[in-house]
């Protein structure tokens, strides 16, 4: 996550790289309600690609 980063860019990057797992970092400045929504969106998307997304709390 970064001020200039979009969910579409992250999704495209991960799709190209095809990692087995994703661990989000640099999310410390974001509000918890925003992270919850974003993580849920990522989780569903990456699950379809068979990429494990780790939810941080």
N, CA, C, O and CB atoms as a CASP TS submission, in Angstrom:
PFRMAT TS
TARGET T0000
AUTHOR 0000-0000-0000
METHOD Language model
MODEL 1
PARENT N/A
ATOM      1  N   UNK     1       0.846  -1.171   0.000  1.00  0.00           N
ATOM      2  CA  UNK     1       0.000   0.000   0.000  1.00  0.00           C
ATOM      3  C   UNK     1       0.891   1.232   0.000  1.00  0.00           C
ATOM      4  O   UNK     1       1.911   1.294   0.686  1.00  0.00           O
ATOM      5  CB  UNK     1      -0.963  -0.001   1.216  1.00  0.00           C
ATOM      6  N   UNK     2       0.480   2.189  -0.776  1.00  0.00           N
ATOM      7  CA  UNK     2       1.166   3.470  -0.832  1.00  0.00           C
ATOM      8  C   UNK     2       0.176   4.492  -1.381  1.00  0.00           C
ATOM      9  O   UNK     2      -0.798   4.112  -2.031  1.00  0.00           O
ATOM     10  CB  UNK     2       2.467   3.394  -1.715  1.00  0.00           C
ATOM     11  N   UNK     3       0.402   5.759  -1.134  1.00  0.00           N
ATOM     12  CA  UNK     3      -0.541   6.771  -1.615  1.00  0.00           C
ATOM     13  C   UNK     3      -0.751   6.748  -3.130  1.00  0.00           C
ATOM     14  O   UNK     3      -1.812   7.144  -3.612  1.00  0.00           O
ATOM     15  CB  UNK     3      -0.062   8.132  -1.206  1.00  0.00           C
ATOM     16  N   UNK     4       0.230   6.297  -3.868  1.00  0.00           N
ATOM     17  CA  UNK     4       0.154   6.279  -5.326  1.00  0.00           C
ATOM     18  C   UNK     4      -0.244   4.926  -5.899  1.00  0.00           C
ATOM     19  O   UNK     4      -0.355   4.782  -7.116  1.00  0.00           O
ATOM     20  CB  UNK     4       1.471   6.688  -5.901  1.00  0.00           C
ATOM     21  N   UNK     5      -0.458   3.940  -5.048  1.00  0.00           N
ATOM     22  CA  UNK     5      -0.724   2.575  -5.494  1.00  0.00           C
ATOM     23  C   UNK     5      -2.224   2.302  -5.527  1.00  0.00           C
ATOM     24  O   UNK     5      -2.951   2.710  -4.621  1.00  0.00           O
ATOM     25  CB  UNK     5      -0.020   1.563  -4.580  1.00  0.00           C
ATOM     26  N   UNK     6      -2.683   1.618  -6.558  1.00  0.00           N
ATOM     27  CA  UNK     6      -4.098   1.264  -6.650  1.00  0.00           C
ATOM     28  C   UNK     6      -4.261  -0.254  -6.531  1.00  0.00           C
ATOM     29  O   UNK     6      -3.310  -1.007  -6.742  1.00  0.00           O
ATOM     30  CB  UNK     6      -4.708   1.777  -7.985  1.00  0.00           C
ATOM     31  N   UNK     7      -5.464  -0.689  -6.194  1.00  0.00           N
ATOM     32  CA  UNK     7      -5.740  -2.115  -6.104  1.00  0.00           C
ATOM     33  C   UNK     7      -5.525  -2.797  -7.455  1.00  0.00           C
ATOM     34  O   UNK     7      -5.080  -3.944  -7.507  1.00  0.00           O
ATOM     35  CB  UNK     7      -7.172  -2.349  -5.612  1.00  0.00           C
ATOM     36  N   UNK     8      -5.832  -2.109  -8.527  1.00  0.00           N
ATOM     37  CA  UNK     8      -5.656  -2.697  -9.863  1.00  0.00           C
ATOM     38  C   UNK     8      -4.190  -2.957 -10.173  1.00  0.00           C
ATOM     39  O   UNK     8      -3.856  -3.978 -10.773  1.00  0.00           O
ATOM     40  CB  UNK     8      -6.252  -1.782 -10.929  1.00  0.00           C
ATOM     41  N   UNK     9      -3.317  -2.048  -9.773  1.00  0.00           N
ATOM     42  CA  UNK     9      -1.878  -2.230 -10.009  1.00  0.00           C
ATOM     43  C   UNK     9      -1.363  -3.419  -9.197  1.00  0.00           C
ATOM     44  O   UNK     9      -0.597  -4.237  -9.707  1.00  0.00           O
ATOM     45  CB  UNK     9      -1.089  -0.940  -9.639  1.00  0.00           C
ATOM     46  N   UNK    10      -1.783  -3.513  -7.945  1.00  0.00           N
ATOM     47  CA  UNK    10      -1.375  -4.633  -7.094  1.00  0.00           C
ATOM     48  C   UNK    10      -1.865  -5.951  -7.681  1.00  0.00           C
ATOM     49  O   UNK    10      -1.106  -6.917  -7.767  1.00  0.00           O
ATOM     50  CB  UNK    10      -1.914  -4.452  -5.660  1.00  0.00           C
ATOM     51  N   UNK    11      -3.120  -5.989  -8.080  1.00  0.00           N
ATOM     52  CA  UNK    11      -3.700  -7.210  -8.638  1.00  0.00           C
ATOM     53  C   UNK    11      -2.967  -7.628  -9.905  1.00  0.00           C
ATOM     54  O   UNK    11      -2.674  -8.810 -10.082  1.00  0.00           O
ATOM     55  CB  UNK    11      -5.191  -7.012  -8.932  1.00  0.00           C
ATOM     56  N   UNK    12      -2.669  -6.692 -10.780  1.00  0.00           N
ATOM     57  CA  UNK    12      -1.970  -7.007 -12.022  1.00  0.00           C
ATOM     58  C   UNK    12      -0.552  -7.496 -11.754  1.00  0.00           C
ATOM     59  O   UNK    12      -0.088  -8.448 -12.381  1.00  0.00           O
ATOM     60  CB  UNK    12      -1.936  -5.786 -12.933  1.00  0.00           C
ATOM     61  N   UNK    13       0.131  -6.842 -10.819  1.00  0.00           N
ATOM     62  CA  UNK    13       1.491  -7.250 -10.470  1.00  0.00           C
ATOM     63  C   UNK    13       1.501  -8.678  -9.932  1.00  0.00           C
ATOM     64  O   UNK    13       2.319  -9.496 -10.353  1.00  0.00           O
ATOM     65  CB  UNK    13       2.096  -6.286  -9.434  1.00  0.00           C
ATOM     66  N   UNK    14       0.603  -8.977  -9.012  1.00  0.00           N
ATOM     67  CA  UNK    14       0.543 -10.315  -8.430  1.00  0.00           C
ATOM     68  C   UNK    14       0.182 -11.357  -9.476  1.00  0.00           C
ATOM     69  O   UNK    14       0.721 -12.464  -9.468  1.00  0.00           O
ATOM     70  CB  UNK    14      -0.465 -10.351  -7.289  1.00  0.00           C
ATOM     71  N   UNK    15      -0.714 -11.011 -10.360  1.00  0.00           N
ATOM     72  CA  UNK    15      -1.112 -11.944 -11.419  1.00  0.00           C
ATOM     73  C   UNK    15       0.079 -12.280 -12.313  1.00  0.00           C
ATOM     74  O   UNK    15       0.242 -13.426 -12.732  1.00  0.00           O
ATOM     75  CB  UNK    15      -2.262 -11.350 -12.264  1.00  0.00           C
ATOM     76  N   UNK    16       0.902 -11.289 -12.601  1.00  0.00           N
ATOM     77  CA  UNK    16       2.082 -11.512 -13.432  1.00  0.00           C
ATOM     78  C   UNK    16       3.160 -12.313 -12.704  1.00  0.00           C
ATOM     79  O   UNK    16       3.807 -13.173 -13.302  1.00  0.00           O
ATOM     80  CB  UNK    16       2.652 -10.184 -13.887  1.00  0.00           C
ATOM     81  N   UNK    17       3.352 -12.033 -11.417  1.00  0.00           N
ATOM     82  CA  UNK    17       4.411 -12.682 -10.650  1.00  0.00           C
ATOM     83  C   UNK    17       4.042 -14.104 -10.209  1.00  0.00           C
ATOM     84  O   UNK    17       4.920 -14.954 -10.054  1.00  0.00           O
ATOM     85  CB  UNK    17       4.743 -11.845  -9.436  1.00  0.00           C
ATOM     86  N   UNK    18       2.743 -14.362 -10.006  1.00  0.00           N
ATOM     87  CA  UNK    18       2.242 -15.665  -9.574  1.00  0.00           C
ATOM     88  C   UNK    18       2.945 -16.184  -8.311  1.00  0.00           C
ATOM     89  O   UNK    18       3.470 -17.298  -8.316  1.00  0.00           O
ATOM     90  CB  UNK    18       2.405 -16.671 -10.696  1.00  0.00           C
ATOM     91  N   UNK    19       2.962 -15.399  -7.241  1.00  0.00           N
ATOM     92  CA  UNK    19       3.554 -15.905  -5.994  1.00  0.00           C
ATOM     93  C   UNK    19       2.642 -16.940  -5.362  1.00  0.00           C
ATOM     94  O   UNK    19       1.470 -17.043  -5.725  1.00  0.00           O
ATOM     95  CB  UNK    19       3.818 -14.752  -5.000  1.00  0.00           C
ATOM     96  N   UNK    20       3.167 -17.698  -4.430  1.00  0.00           N
ATOM     97  CA  UNK    20       2.337 -18.657  -3.700  1.00  0.00           C
ATOM     98  C   UNK    20       1.607 -17.969  -2.559  1.00  0.00           C
ATOM     99  O   UNK    20       0.514 -18.378  -2.170  1.00  0.00           O
ATOM    100  CB  UNK    20       3.190 -19.816  -3.162  1.00  0.00           C
ATOM    101  N   UNK    21       2.225 -16.915  -2.024  1.00  0.00           N
ATOM    102  CA  UNK    21       1.657 -16.198  -0.893  1.00  0.00           C
ATOM    103  C   UNK    21       1.920 -14.701  -1.036  1.00  0.00           C
ATOM    104  O   UNK    21       2.869 -14.272  -1.693  1.00  0.00           O
ATOM    105  CB  UNK    21       2.240 -16.725   0.432  1.00  0.00           C
ATOM    106  N   UNK    22       1.044 -13.921  -0.398  1.00  0.00           N
ATOM    107  CA  UNK    22       1.221 -12.469  -0.357  1.00  0.00           C
ATOM    108  C   UNK    22       1.083 -12.022   1.092  1.00  0.00           C
ATOM    109  O   UNK    22       0.139 -12.391   1.790  1.00  0.00           O
ATOM    110  CB  UNK    22       0.180 -11.733  -1.279  1.00  0.00           C
ATOM    111  N   UNK    23       2.040 -11.226   1.522  1.00  0.00           N
ATOM    112  CA  UNK    23       2.031 -10.666   2.866  1.00  0.00           C
ATOM    113  C   UNK    23       2.067  -9.142   2.725  1.00  0.00           C
ATOM    114  O   UNK    23       3.090  -8.586   2.325  1.00  0.00           O
ATOM    115  CB  UNK    23       3.246 -11.199   3.724  1.00  0.00           C
ATOM    116  N   UNK    24       0.962  -8.461   3.048  1.00  0.00           N
ATOM    117  CA  UNK    24       0.937  -7.015   2.882  1.00  0.00           C
ATOM    118  C   UNK    24       1.849  -6.308   3.890  1.00  0.00           C
ATOM    119  O   UNK    24       1.930  -6.702   5.053  1.00  0.00           O
ATOM    120  CB  UNK    24      -0.490  -6.503   3.021  1.00  0.00           C
ATOM    121  N   UNK    25       2.519  -5.279   3.434  1.00  0.00           N
ATOM    122  CA  UNK    25       3.391  -4.477   4.298  1.00  0.00           C
ATOM    123  C   UNK    25       3.141  -2.996   4.032  1.00  0.00           C
ATOM    124  O   UNK    25       2.475  -2.633   3.062  1.00  0.00           O
ATOM    125  CB  UNK    25       4.892  -4.831   4.061  1.00  0.00           C
ATOM    126  N   UNK    26       3.669  -2.166   4.884  1.00  0.00           N
ATOM    127  CA  UNK    26       3.565  -0.710   4.755  1.00  0.00           C
ATOM    128  C   UNK    26       2.123  -0.221   4.859  1.00  0.00           C
ATOM    129  O   UNK    26       1.728   0.713   4.161  1.00  0.00           O
ATOM    130  CB  UNK    26       4.160  -0.262   3.433  1.00  0.00           C
ATOM    131  N   UNK    27       1.352  -0.846   5.720  1.00  0.00           N
ATOM    132  CA  UNK    27      -0.050  -0.458   5.895  1.00  0.00           C
ATOM    133  C   UNK    27      -0.292   0.272   7.211  1.00  0.00           C
ATOM    134  O   UNK    27      -1.443   0.483   7.594  1.00  0.00           O
ATOM    135  CB  UNK    27      -0.937  -1.684   5.825  1.00  0.00           C
ATOM    136  N   UNK    28       0.755   0.654   7.898  1.00  0.00           N
ATOM    137  CA  UNK    28       0.637   1.221   9.233  1.00  0.00           C
ATOM    138  C   UNK    28      -0.132   2.526   9.331  1.00  0.00           C
ATOM    139  O   UNK    28      -0.707   2.825  10.377  1.00  0.00           O
ATOM    140  CB  UNK    28       1.970   1.429   9.774  1.00  0.00           C
ATOM    141  N   UNK    29      -0.152   3.304   8.266  1.00  0.00           N
ATOM    142  CA  UNK    29      -0.832   4.599   8.327  1.00  0.00           C
ATOM    143  C   UNK    29      -2.321   4.505   7.999  1.00  0.00           C
ATOM    144  O   UNK    29      -3.059   5.470   8.203  1.00  0.00           O
ATOM    145  CB  UNK    29      -0.169   5.568   7.378  1.00  0.00           C
ATOM    146  N   UNK    30      -2.772   3.355   7.492  1.00  0.00           N
ATOM    147  CA  UNK    30      -4.166   3.211   7.063  1.00  0.00           C
ATOM    148  C   UNK    30      -5.075   2.879   8.245  1.00  0.00           C
ATOM    149  O   UNK    30      -4.662   2.201   9.186  1.00  0.00           O
ATOM    150  CB  UNK    30      -4.283   2.121   5.986  1.00  0.00           C
ATOM    151  N   UNK    31      -6.279   3.349   8.189  1.00  0.00           N
ATOM    152  CA  UNK    31      -7.282   3.075   9.221  1.00  0.00           C
ATOM    153  C   UNK    31      -7.732   1.622   9.123  1.00  0.00           C
ATOM    154  O   UNK    31      -7.764   1.045   8.036  1.00  0.00           O
ATOM    155  CB  UNK    31      -8.497   4.031   9.083  1.00  0.00           C
ATOM    156  N   UNK    32      -8.078   1.040  10.261  1.00  0.00           N
ATOM    157  CA  UNK    32      -8.427  -0.381  10.290  1.00  0.00           C
ATOM    158  C   UNK    32      -9.643  -0.717   9.422  1.00  0.00           C
ATOM    159  O   UNK    32      -9.675  -1.781   8.805  1.00  0.00           O
ATOM    160  CB  UNK    32      -8.693  -0.811  11.714  1.00  0.00           C
ATOM    161  N   UNK    33     -10.651   0.175   9.362  1.00  0.00           N
ATOM    162  CA  UNK    33     -11.826  -0.111   8.528  1.00  0.00           C
ATOM    163  C   UNK    33     -11.458  -0.143   7.055  1.00  0.00           C
ATOM    164  O   UNK    33     -12.042  -0.903   6.282  1.00  0.00           O
ATOM    165  CB  UNK    33     -12.922   0.931   8.767  1.00  0.00           C
ATOM    166  N   UNK    34     -10.484   0.685   6.660  1.00  0.00           N
ATOM    167  CA  UNK    34     -10.035   0.695   5.266  1.00  0.00           C
ATOM    168  C   UNK    34      -9.265  -0.584   4.953  1.00  0.00           C
ATOM    169  O   UNK    34      -9.476  -1.197   3.906  1.00  0.00           O
ATOM    170  CB  UNK    34      -9.154   1.936   4.983  1.00  0.00           C
ATOM    171  N   UNK    35      -8.376  -0.987   5.855  1.00  0.00           N
ATOM    172  CA  UNK    35      -7.618  -2.214   5.641  1.00  0.00           C
ATOM    173  C   UNK    35      -8.537  -3.420   5.568  1.00  0.00           C
ATOM    174  O   UNK    35      -8.329  -4.303   4.736  1.00  0.00           O
ATOM    175  CB  UNK    35      -6.592  -2.406   6.748  1.00  0.00           C
ATOM    176  N   UNK    36      -9.539  -3.473   6.416  1.00  0.00           N
ATOM    177  CA  UNK    36     -10.477  -4.596   6.417  1.00  0.00           C
ATOM    178  C   UNK    36     -11.134  -4.735   5.051  1.00  0.00           C
ATOM    179  O   UNK    36     -11.205  -5.834   4.501  1.00  0.00           O
ATOM    180  CB  UNK    36     -11.548  -4.412   7.510  1.00  0.00           C
ATOM    181  N   UNK    37     -11.610  -3.633   4.508  1.00  0.00           N
ATOM    182  CA  UNK    37     -12.253  -3.655   3.184  1.00  0.00           C
ATOM    183  C   UNK    37     -11.264  -4.071   2.107  1.00  0.00           C
ATOM    184  O   UNK    37     -11.578  -4.899   1.252  1.00  0.00           O
ATOM    185  CB  UNK    37     -12.845  -2.276   2.845  1.00  0.00           C
ATOM    186  N   UNK    38     -10.085  -3.501   2.151  1.00  0.00           N
ATOM    187  CA  UNK    38      -9.087  -3.803   1.127  1.00  0.00           C
ATOM    188  C   UNK    38      -8.636  -5.263   1.220  1.00  0.00           C
ATOM    189  O   UNK    38      -8.507  -5.937   0.198  1.00  0.00           O
ATOM    190  CB  UNK    38      -7.877  -2.862   1.265  1.00  0.00           C
ATOM    191  N   UNK    39      -8.397  -5.749   2.431  1.00  0.00           N
ATOM    192  CA  UNK    39      -7.965  -7.133   2.595  1.00  0.00           C
ATOM    193  C   UNK    39      -9.041  -8.106   2.131  1.00  0.00           C
ATOM    194  O   UNK    39      -8.728  -9.137   1.535  1.00  0.00           O
ATOM    195  CB  UNK    39      -7.605  -7.407   4.054  1.00  0.00           C
ATOM    196  N   UNK    40     -10.291  -7.792   2.393  1.00  0.00           N
ATOM    197  CA  UNK    40     -11.370  -8.667   1.931  1.00  0.00           C
ATOM    198  C   UNK    40     -11.414  -8.715   0.414  1.00  0.00           C
ATOM    199  O   UNK    40     -11.615  -9.779  -0.170  1.00  0.00           O
ATOM    200  CB  UNK    40     -12.719  -8.195   2.482  1.00  0.00           C
ATOM    201  N   UNK    41     -11.229  -7.578  -0.220  1.00  0.00           N
ATOM    202  CA  UNK    41     -11.212  -7.517  -1.680  1.00  0.00           C
ATOM    203  C   UNK    41     -10.046  -8.326  -2.238  1.00  0.00           C
ATOM    204  O   UNK    41     -10.219  -9.138  -3.147  1.00  0.00           O
ATOM    205  CB  UNK    41     -11.124  -6.059  -2.158  1.00  0.00           C
ATOM    206  N   UNK    42      -8.854  -8.094  -1.681  1.00  0.00           N
ATOM    207  CA  UNK    42      -7.677  -8.838  -2.133  1.00  0.00           C
ATOM    208  C   UNK    42      -7.847 -10.331  -1.884  1.00  0.00           C
ATOM    209  O   UNK    42      -7.547 -11.147  -2.755  1.00  0.00           O
ATOM    210  CB  UNK    42      -6.415  -8.328  -1.426  1.00  0.00           C
ATOM    211  N   UNK    43      -8.324 -10.685  -0.708  1.00  0.00           N
ATOM    212  CA  UNK    43      -8.471 -12.094  -0.356  1.00  0.00           C
ATOM    213  C   UNK    43      -9.304 -12.857  -1.359  1.00  0.00           C
ATOM    214  O   UNK    43      -8.918 -13.943  -1.790  1.00  0.00           O
ATOM    215  CB  UNK    43      -9.084 -12.225   1.004  1.00  0.00           C
ATOM    216  N   UNK    44     -10.438 -12.306  -1.734  1.00  0.00           N
ATOM    217  CA  UNK    44     -11.317 -12.956  -2.708  1.00  0.00           C
ATOM    218  C   UNK    44     -10.660 -13.063  -4.078  1.00  0.00           C
ATOM    219  O   UNK    44     -10.743 -14.099  -4.738  1.00  0.00           O
ATOM    220  CB  UNK    44     -12.629 -12.194  -2.823  1.00  0.00           C
ATOM    221  N   UNK    45     -10.012 -11.989  -4.497  1.00  0.00           N
ATOM    222  CA  UNK    45      -9.375 -11.974  -5.811  1.00  0.00           C
ATOM    223  C   UNK    45      -8.224 -12.978  -5.879  1.00  0.00           C
ATOM    224  O   UNK    45      -8.139 -13.772  -6.816  1.00  0.00           O
ATOM    225  CB  UNK    45      -8.864 -10.566  -6.137  1.00  0.00           C
ATOM    226  N   UNK    46      -7.343 -12.937  -4.879  1.00  0.00           N
ATOM    227  CA  UNK    46      -6.180 -13.815  -4.910  1.00  0.00           C
ATOM    228  C   UNK    46      -6.548 -15.278  -4.695  1.00  0.00           C
ATOM    229  O   UNK    46      -5.857 -16.168  -5.191  1.00  0.00           O
ATOM    230  CB  UNK    46      -5.185 -13.383  -3.864  1.00  0.00           C
ATOM    231  N   UNK    47      -7.608 -15.531  -3.973  1.00  0.00           N
ATOM    232  CA  UNK    47      -8.075 -16.903  -3.782  1.00  0.00           C
ATOM    233  C   UNK    47      -8.406 -17.535  -5.135  1.00  0.00           C
ATOM    234  O   UNK    47      -8.113 -18.708  -5.368  1.00  0.00           O
ATOM    235  CB  UNK    47      -9.312 -16.935  -2.850  1.00  0.00           C
ATOM    236  N   UNK    48      -9.015 -16.754  -6.018  1.00  0.00           N
ATOM    237  CA  UNK    48      -9.346 -17.260  -7.359  1.00  0.00           C
ATOM    238  C   UNK    48      -8.090 -17.590  -8.167  1.00  0.00           C
ATOM    239  O   UNK    48      -8.110 -18.449  -9.049  1.00  0.00           O
ATOM    240  CB  UNK    48     -10.195 -16.231  -8.117  1.00  0.00           C
ATOM    241  N   UNK    49      -6.997 -16.890  -7.848  1.00  0.00           N
ATOM    242  CA  UNK    49      -5.725 -17.136  -8.539  1.00  0.00           C
ATOM    243  C   UNK    49      -4.881 -18.180  -7.816  1.00  0.00           C
ATOM    244  O   UNK    49      -3.754 -18.468  -8.219  1.00  0.00           O
ATOM    245  CB  UNK    49      -4.934 -15.835  -8.669  1.00  0.00           C
ATOM    246  N   UNK    50      -5.442 -18.748  -6.736  1.00  0.00           N
ATOM    247  CA  UNK    50      -4.741 -19.731  -5.903  1.00  0.00           C
ATOM    248  C   UNK    50      -3.483 -19.149  -5.276  1.00  0.00           C
ATOM    249  O   UNK    50      -2.449 -19.811  -5.188  1.00  0.00           O
ATOM    250  CB  UNK    50      -4.382 -20.960  -6.729  1.00  0.00           C
ATOM    251  N   UNK    51      -3.590 -17.907  -4.846  1.00  0.00           N
ATOM    252  CA  UNK    51      -2.506 -17.226  -4.128  1.00  0.00           C
ATOM    253  C   UNK    51      -3.024 -16.960  -2.718  1.00  0.00           C
ATOM    254  O   UNK    51      -4.086 -16.365  -2.539  1.00  0.00           O
ATOM    255  CB  UNK    51      -2.059 -15.875  -4.856  1.00  0.00           C
ATOM    256  N   UNK    52      -2.270 -17.404  -1.728  1.00  0.00           N
ATOM    257  CA  UNK    52      -2.695 -17.203  -0.342  1.00  0.00           C
ATOM    258  C   UNK    52      -2.376 -15.774   0.087  1.00  0.00           C
ATOM    259  O   UNK    52      -1.230 -15.331   0.009  1.00  0.00           O
ATOM    260  CB  UNK    52      -2.005 -18.226   0.603  1.00  0.00           C
ATOM    261  N   UNK    53      -3.404 -15.062   0.540  1.00  0.00           N
ATOM    262  CA  UNK    53      -3.244 -13.696   1.036  1.00  0.00           C
ATOM    263  C   UNK    53      -3.328 -13.725   2.543  1.00  0.00           C
ATOM    264  O   UNK    53      -4.321 -14.190   3.101  1.00  0.00           O
ATOM    265  CB  UNK    53      -4.316 -12.739   0.438  1.00  0.00           C
ATOM    266  N   UNK    54      -2.298 -13.235   3.210  1.00  0.00           N
ATOM    267  CA  UNK    54      -2.255 -13.235   4.671  1.00  0.00           C
ATOM    268  C   UNK    54      -2.837 -11.927   5.195  1.00  0.00           C
ATOM    269  O   UNK    54      -2.360 -10.844   4.859  1.00  0.00           O
ATOM    270  CB  UNK    54      -0.803 -13.434   5.185  1.00  0.00           C
ATOM    271  N   UNK    55      -3.862 -12.040   6.013  1.00  0.00           N
ATOM    272  CA  UNK    55      -4.496 -10.879   6.631  1.00  0.00           C
ATOM    273  C   UNK    55      -3.709 -10.503   7.881  1.00  0.00           C
ATOM    274  O   UNK    55      -3.514 -11.335   8.767  1.00  0.00           O
ATOM    275  CB  UNK    55      -5.991 -11.168   6.979  1.00  0.00           C
ATOM    276  N   UNK    56      -3.267  -9.280   7.953  1.00  0.00           N
ATOM    277  CA  UNK    56      -2.567  -8.799   9.139  1.00  0.00           C
ATOM    278  C   UNK    56      -3.543  -8.072  10.033  1.00  0.00           C
ATOM    279  O   UNK    56      -4.456  -7.402   9.550  1.00  0.00           O
ATOM    280  CB  UNK    56      -1.391  -7.879   8.759  1.00  0.00           C
ATOM    281  N   UNK    57      -3.359  -8.197  11.314  1.00  0.00           N
ATOM    282  CA  UNK    57      -4.233  -7.490  12.257  1.00  0.00           C
ATOM    283  C   UNK    57      -3.439  -6.540  13.111  1.00  0.00           C
ATOM    284  O   UNK    57      -4.004  -5.856  13.964  1.00  0.00           O
ATOM    285  CB  UNK    57      -4.989  -8.474  13.142  1.00  0.00           C
TER
END
